């Protein structure tokens, strides 16, 4: 921090890739509280940001904001047992795994305003993750699904723009839905749903909501897909 107590200059972290445990910024193991990770750039690390501890411990109050993570060999961000925290306004691009991975013990997280693009895995992958909000993110041209919700409940996913993930193109195919949901008890809308670049019409009453729901892999739906989205 500077002499006025405000955060000092952000840092650039490059090429932390010489071992499987090499990470740009690593929080854990142990209980970690009220940490701010803001305005940094991580290039070519195995994992850009890792906030992971073990069962019986928790990382809480984490704010990861306005960071740029690119070219990770694995995940852009990897979280385990992280609670009541936020990942907002970051960029995770061109990684060899998922853009953002939320795993066991994660709950009460907010993912908002992130751009997650051109990753070899899913844009956002949720596994055994509960009561999280994924809203207002751009999931663009990820090799796998834009959002892959393997397991968890109470999650709300709305207001996101999913564009050309899983080679979806502009026309919907049941072979290439842009998201997967493997468990009931999650909401893919909050009044309105998400924008899907392969499902923008019809909208006969011109209310901004596609008249037919968007079918996800796994047998669930976004009931109120959007025809456009702010920005």
N, C-alpha and C positions, 0 to 999 in steps of 0.2 A: 504494500500500500504506500501511497505517497504521503507527504507531510500533512496533508489535510485529512488523512484517514480514508480517502477514496481509493478504489482499486488502482494499482499501477498498470503499466503497459501489459498488453496481452503477449502471449508467447507463441512461438511456432515450434512444433515438435515434429521431427522428421525421422523416418526410417527406423522406428523402434520395431524391428522385425527379425531379430537374430535368434529368437527362441519362441516357443509356443506361448510363453508367459509375457512376452514383450508387449507393452501397452503404452499408448500416449499418456493418458492420465488414469491412474488406478486408485480407487477408493475401496478400502477393505483390506484384509479380513478384520472383523471386529465391528463394534457399533460405531457408526459415524453419523454425526448430526449437523444439520444446518450448514452445509457446504455449498459455496457458490463456485461454479466452473463457467466462466463467461469470457467470450471474445477471443478464444484461442483457435489456432489452426493446427491440425494434425494430419500429416501427409505420409502415406506409405508405412503405417504401423500395422502390426498384426490386428490389434483392436484399437480403435480411437479412444473411446471412453469406456472404462469398465468400473461399474459400481456393484460389487458382488461380495457377499459374505456367506455365512453358513447358517443352517437351521438353528434357531434359538437366539440369533442375533439379527439386528436390522440396521439398515442405512435409512435415515429419515431426514426430511427437510432439505434434500438435495435440489438445487436449481442449476440445470445445465442449459445455458442460454447463449444464443448468438455465436456459437462455435461453428467452425467449418472442418469437416472430416472428409478426407478423400483418399482413395486408393488403398483402403485397408485390405489386408490379406484375408481377414475374417470379417467380423461385424464392425459396423461403424460405432455402435453403442451396445453394450452388453450389461444387463442388469439382473441380479438375483437378490431376493430378500430386501428389496428397496421399496419403501412405503412413503406415502404422503409427500411426494416429490413431483418435480416438473421437468419436462424436456421441451423447451420452447424456442422457436425461431432459429433452429440450427439447420445446417446443410450436411447431409450424409450421402456421398456420391461415389460411384465407381468402385465399390468394394467387392471383395471376393465372396462375401457371405450376405447375411441380411443387413439391411440398413440399420434397423433398431431391433434388438432382441430383448423381450421381457420374459423372464423365466420364473421358476418356482419362487413363491413367497412374495411376489410383487403385488401390491394392491394400493389403491388410492393414488394412482399416478395420472398426471395430465400430460398428454402429448399434443402440442398445439403449435401451429404455424411453422412446422418443419417442412423442408423440401428434401425428399428422399428419392434419389434417382439413379438409374443405370447401375444398380447393384446386381450381383449374380444370384442372390437369393431373393427373398421377399423384401418388400419395402419395410413393413413392420410385421414382426412375428411374435405372437403371444402364446405362451404355454404355461398353464397352471397360474394364470394371472387373473385377478378378480377386481371388480369395482374400479376400473380405469376408464378414463375418457380420452378418446382419440378424435380430435376435431380440428378442422381448418388446416389440415396438412395437404401437401401436394405429393402424390405418389406417382412417379413418372418413369416409364420404360424400365422397370425392374424386370429381371429375367423370369422370376417367379411371380406369385401374386403380389399385388400392391399391399394387401393386408391378409395375413394368414393367422386365424385364430384357432389354434389346435385344441386348447382346453382352457376353461375358466368360465366364470359367470359374473353377471352384474356389470359387464363392460358396455359402454355406450360409444358407438362409432357413427359420427354424423358430420356433415359439412365438409367432408374431404373431397378432393378432386383426384380421381383415379384415372390415369391417362396412359393407355397403351402398355399396361403391365401384362406379363405373360404373353407377349406378342398378340395382344387382343385386337389391334386394329380399330377401325371405326364401326364395324358391324359385329354384333354379339354372336358368339359361338358357344354352344354348351360344352365344347372341348376346352375353352379358354376363358372361363370367368375370371374376373380380376381380383376376386377375393374368395377365401375359404372360411367356413365356420363349422367347427366340429362338435359344438355343444349348445344345448338350449340355454335360455336364461340370459341372453345378450341382446342388446338393442342396436339395430343398424339404422336407427333414425331417432330423432328427438323433435317430433313435430314434422320435420323434413329429414330426408336421408342424405345421400351422398351423390356427387356427380360422377357418372361413369361415361367415359368417352365413347364407348361402344353401345350406349343405350340412352339416347337423347330425345327420342320421340316414340309414339305420338303424344301430343299434349292438346287434345281437342278443345278443352275449356281454357287454355292459355293461362293456367295458374302457376306455371313454373315447375310443375311436377309431372313426370312422365306417367301416363295413364295406367301403365302396367308395371308391376314390381320387377326388380332386378334379381335374377336367380343366381345365388352364390353356389359354389361347390359345397357339398356337405348337406344340401337339402334345405337350407334356410334362404331368406330373402331380405333385400332392402325394400320395404314396402312403399317408400315415397322417393324414388330417385329424382334428382334435380335435372332440369334442362340447362341450367346455367348456374354460375356461382360467382359471387362478388370477387373481383380481382382476377 
